[in-house]
Amino acid sequence: MLDPMTSIETLPKGFRFPSTKVQLTREWVGEYMAAVEDGTTAELLPNSAPPMALLTLAIRSLLENATPPSGALHAGQELEIQRPANVGEEITIDGEVAGKGERQGWILLSIAFAVSDAQGRPLITGRTTLTTPASAGAGKI
């Protein structure tokens, strides 16, 4: 695990975040669905976790390893859902700095991530794009 004080803007292209394993407990999934007022998933797919819950866990996993600097903006999100995750399943979250560049005083970071089941089969894949003001401490792009 990285020092959580590591600023995400300092990570080089190709950096791989440590894999994170999470158990999708009924309690956590229920709390998530209550927090976002999701009454539909339980009716349509009673033993499934909403795909956005997996996205939430993926972003949380990345942010536990590196923090965005002050002024960072979430500029975009891509998400591809291969299949719903089941309550009780163990998932693995992997992420990588897929792209990094600087333009007009702003650093653009693209972070690719994948959430897979215990057998390594993909559940969701995606890409998060962040932009942050360039700073003297950001290092070379």
N, C-alpha and C positions, 0 to 999 in steps of 0.2 A: 504494500500500500504506500502511496506517495504521502508526503507531508501534506495534510489537508490545506495548509496555507500556500501551497504551490499555486501560482496563478496560471490558469489555463492558457493564457496567451504566450507563456514561455515554453510550452511543449512543442517539440519539433514535428514536422510532417512525418508520418509513419509511426509516431509514438503509439504504443498499445497500452491501453488501460488494463489493470489487473482484472482477470475474470472474477465475476461475483456470482455466487449461487444464492438463490432465494427460494424458500418454501412458500407456495401460495396457500396460506392457511385460510380456512373459511372465515375466521374472525377478521383478518386483514382485508380480504375481498369484500366482506360485508361492510366494514368501516369505509372502504373506498367508495362503494356504491352508494352508501348513505351520504357521504360527503359531497358527491357530485349529483346527488338526487337521481340516480339511475334506477328506475323501476322496470325498465324494459328487458335488460339482460337476463334477470332472474326468471322472467316469464318465458322468454324465447329460448334461452340456453341455461337451464336451471343449475347446472354443475360447472359453468364456465366463468372465467374471469374476463371482464371487458378488456378488449385490446388496448384501450387507453390506460388501463391500470398497468399493463406491462410497459407501456411507454413511460409512465410515471416512475416505475421502478428503474428503468434503464437510465433516465435522466438523473434520478437520485444517486444511482451507483456512480455515474461519471462525476457528479458534483461532490461526492464523498472523497474523491481522489484529487480533485483540483478545483479551485474556486474561480469564478469569473471576476475580473477586476471591476472596480467601480466604473460605471458608464457602459458596461456591456449590454448589448441588445440581442434578443433572440430574433434573428432575421428570417428564419425559414425552417420548415419541417417537412420531411418526406417520410412516409410510412407505408410499408407493404405488409399486409397481414396474410400469412400462409394458412394458419388455422388457429382457432381459439385454444387457449390454455385451460386446463381443467383445474378446479379447486383441488388442492392437495398435491398438485404436481410440483416438482422441483425444477426451477428454470435456471439457466446460466446466461449471464449478460456479458457481452464482450464489446469493446469499443476501441476505435483507432482514430487518430487525427488523420483524416483522409486528404485534407487540403489546407494550405495556409498561404496567405498572400497579404500584401499591404498595398493600399491605394489611398492616396490623398489623406494620409495621416490616420487611416483606420486599418486595423488588422481584421482580415476575414478568415474565420476558422470553419472548416467543415469536419464534423465528427460523424463517422459512420458507426453504426452499432447493430448488433444482432442479439436477439433473445431466442434461445433454443431450449428444447426439452432435455430430459435426462439422457436421452439417446443421441443427442446432438442434432436432432431434426429442427429446422427453423420454425419458429412461431411467428415472429415479426422481424423485419429488417427495416432500417431507416437511416436517415441522415439528418443531423441538426446543424444549422448554420448560425454561427454567432459572429457578431462584429463588435469590436471594442476599440477605443482610441489607442493609438500606438503610444507607447511610453518608453522612456530611456531604459527601463528594466526589462523590456520584452525580449531582448536578444535579437540575433539575426534571423531573418525569415528563411 
